[in-house]
């Protein structure tokens, strides 16, 4: 099943969180990977968008601690791995 343009517009709107960092990360995934992602990844991304901003930020800061493996995979796709963007 493919999403309609209206459904895609609604998902894209949900990627806009009000902070530049989250907007950048979530919109980049949506624009570059969402439409070609498999159904499980799409569902995980939609579950991610249901979370509050502090939880999403925490997921990006500590991706290894995410219990939902599908969301962890999406976060890893966004970050490039599960190491996060921490300064080392």
TIZARO-209374 format. One record per residue: residue in three letters; x, y, z of N, C-alpha, C, CB in turn. Coordinates in steps of 0.02 Angstrom, whole numbers. Glycine has a CB too. Example, Ala and Ser with C-alpha at 12.3 -4.5 7.8 and 13.67 -1.06 7.14 Angstrom:
TIZARO-209374
LOTOR    r     npx     npy     npz    capx    capy    capz     cpx     cpy     cpz    cbpx    cbpy    cbpz
LOTOR  ALA     660    -284     390     615    -225     390     660    -165     390     565    -224     452
LOTOR  SER     642    -112     354     684     -53     357     645       2     394     704     -30     286
This chain:
TIZARO-209374
LOTOR    r     npx     npy     npz    capx    capy    capz     cpx     cpy     cpz    cbpx    cbpy    cbpz
LOTOR  UNK      42     -59       0       0       0       0      45      62       0     -48       0      62
LOTOR  UNK      31     107     -44      70     169     -47      30     225     -16      89     186    -120
LOTOR  UNK      66     272      12      33     329      43      13     380     -10      79     362      95
LOTOR  UNK     -43     413       2     -64     466     -43     -22     528     -29    -140     481     -34
LOTOR  UNK     -26     576     -74      10     639     -64     -13     674       0       0     686    -125
LOTOR  UNK     -77     669      15    -103     699      76     -73     666     138    -180     693      78
LOTOR  UNK     -69     599     138     -39     564     195      34     582     202     -47     488     186
LOTOR  UNK      70     585     147     141     604     149     150     675     175     172     597      79
LOTOR  UNK     106     720     155     110     789     179      99     792     254      58     833     143
LOTOR  UNK      52     751     280      39     750     352     100     723     390     -23     707     367
LOTOR  UNK     132     672     363     191     644     396     247     695     395     213     578     361
LOTOR  UNK     257     728     338     309     779     333     296     835     383     313     807     261
LOTOR  UNK     234     854     391     217     907     439     234     885     510     142     925     434
LOTOR  UNK     223     821     526     238     795     593     314     793     606     209     725     601
LOTOR  UNK     354     795     554     427     798     562     451     866     587     462     781     496
LOTOR  UNK     410     916     578     428     984     601     412     989     675     389    1038     560
LOTOR  UNK     464     991     715     456     987     787     465    1054     822     504     938     815
LOTOR  UNK     494    1102     789     503    1167     821     574    1180     844     457    1173     879
LOTOR  UNK     616    1130     840     687    1140     853     725    1124     789     712    1095     913
LOTOR  UNK     773    1166     774     809    1157     711     841    1088     705     863    1211     704
LOTOR  UNK     869    1064     761     905    1001     760     858     942     743     938     988     827
LOTOR  UNK     801     939     778     754     885     764     723     893     695     699     883     816
LOTOR  UNK     706     954     676     679     966     609     728     940     556     665    1041     598
LOTOR  UNK     791     957     564     842     937     516     847     861     511     910     967     535
LOTOR  UNK     853     828     568     862     755     568     800     718     542     877     731     639
LOTOR  UNK     742     737     567     681     701     547     662     715     475     624     720     593
LOTOR  UNK     667     778     454     651     795     384     700     764     335     648     870     375
LOTOR  UNK     763     760     355     813     728     311     795     655     300     884     734     341
LOTOR  UNK     776     620     353     756     550     345     693     546     301     742     517     414
LOTOR  UNK     645     587     316     583     586     276     597     598     202     533     638     303
LOTOR  UNK     636     650     188     648     669     118     693     619      81     680     737     116
LOTOR  UNK     739     588     115     788     545      82     771     471      84     854     556     112
LOTOR  UNK     736     449     137     729     377     145     658     351     155     769     355     203
LOTOR  UNK     613     394     179     548     368     200     510     334     143     506     425     227
LOTOR  UNK     506     364      85     464     336      32     491     270       6     459     385     -25
LOTOR  UNK     556     257      13     585     194     -11     595     143      46     650     207     -46
LOTOR  UNK     581     163     108     590     119     165     539      62     162     583     158     231
LOTOR  UNK     556       5     194     508     -49     197     454     -32     249     543    -116     216
LOTOR  UNK     401     -70     248     343     -54     290     360     -52     365     287    -105     278
LOTOR  UNK     403     -97     387     422     -98     458     458     -34     478     467    -159     473
LOTOR  UNK     503     -10     434     539      52     449     492     112     448     595      63     398
LOTOR  UNK     445     112     402     395     166     400     354     167     464     349     159     339
LOTOR  UNK     332     109     486     293     106     548     335     128     608     266      35     559
LOTOR  UNK     398     108     610     442     129     665     452     205     664     510      94     660
LOTOR  UNK     460     234     605     469     306     600     406     342     624     485     326     527
LOTOR  UNK     348     316     607     285     346     629     278     340     705     226     313     595
LOTOR  UNK     300     284     734     299     277     808     347     328     839     319     205     829
LOTOR  UNK     404     338     807     452     388     832     420     457     833     516     388     788
LOTOR  UNK     383     474     780     352     540     776     297     550     828     323     550     706
LOTOR  UNK     271     496     856     220     501     908     249     520     976     183     435     915
LOTOR  UNK     314     514     984     347     528    1047     354     603    1058     415     496    1050
LOTOR  UNK     361     622    1121     374     692    1139     446     709    1121     360     704    1215
LOTOR  UNK     459     772    1108     526     795    1088     582     773    1136     527     869    1082
LOTOR  UNK     574     780    1202     629     758    1247     647     684    1238     609     772    1319
LOTOR  UNK     597     642    1226     611     571    1215     648     560    1149     545     531    1214
LOTOR  UNK     629     596    1097     663     590    1033     736     613    1040     626     631     978
LOTOR  UNK     746     669    1073     814     694    1084     855     643    1122     812     762    1122
LOTOR  UNK     826     613    1173     861     562    1212     878     502    1168     818     540    1271
LOTOR  UNK     834     483    1123     849     428    1077     909     444    1032     787     412    1033
LOTOR  UNK     913     506    1009     970     525     968    1034     527    1009     958     593     935
LOTOR  UNK    1029     546    1073    1087     550    1116    1112     481    1139    1072     593    1177
LOTOR  UNK    1065     434    1147    1082     368    1173    1048     313    1133    1063     363    1248
LOTOR  UNK    1064     306    1069    1028     257    1028    1038     185    1049    1050     265     957
LOTOR  UNK    1093     169    1082    1104     100    1104    1055      79    1158    1175      91    1129
LOTOR  UNK    1024     127    1192     978     112    1247     905     106    1225     983     166    1300
LOTOR  UNK     892     113    1161     823     109    1135     802      36    1137     818     138    1063
LOTOR  UNK     746      22    1171     721     -47    1176     687     -71    1113     674     -53    1235
LOTOR  UNK     653     -26    1078     618     -44    1016     670     -48     960     561       8     999
LOTOR  UNK     686    -109     940     739    -120     890     724     -88     823     751    -194     881
LOTOR  UNK     661     -83     805     643     -52     741     655      23     743     568     -67     724
LOTOR  UNK     637      55     800     652     127     806     727     137     810     617     156     870
LOTOR  UNK     763      93     844     835      98     847     865      95     777     865      43     891
LOTOR  UNK     838      53     734     862      48     665     851     113     627     827     -10     628
LOTOR  UNK     792     144     636     778     208     604     826     262     629     704     229     616
LOTOR  UNK     836     264     695     883     313     723     953     301     695     884     308     801
LOTOR  UNK     972     238     690    1037     220     661    1042     242     588    1050     145     667
LOTOR  UNK     988     234     551     986     257     481     995     333     477     920     237     447
LOTOR  UNK     966     368     524     971     441     525    1041     463     544     920     471     573
LOTOR  UNK    1069     432     596    1134     452     622    1193     422     583    1141     433     694
LOTOR  UNK    1180     366     550    1234     331     515    1260     271     554    1291     379     501
LOTOR  UNK    1247     269     619    1264     212     663    1228     222     729    1341     206     673
LOTOR  UNK    1245     182     779    1212     188     844    1256     223     895    1191     120     870
LOTOR  UNK    1306     259     872    1352     292     918    1328     361     939    1420     298     887
LOTOR  UNK    1282     390     905    1253     456     918    1300     512     898    1235     463     992
LOTOR  UNK    1279     573     910    1318     632     893    1352     661     954    1274     685     860
LOTOR  UNK    1372     620    1000    1404     644    1061    1476     667    1046    1405     590    1115
LOTOR  UNK    1497     718    1082    1565     742    1077    1609     695    1118    1573     816    1101
LOTOR  UNK    1661     669    1088    1704     621    1123    1773     649    1133    1709     556    1085
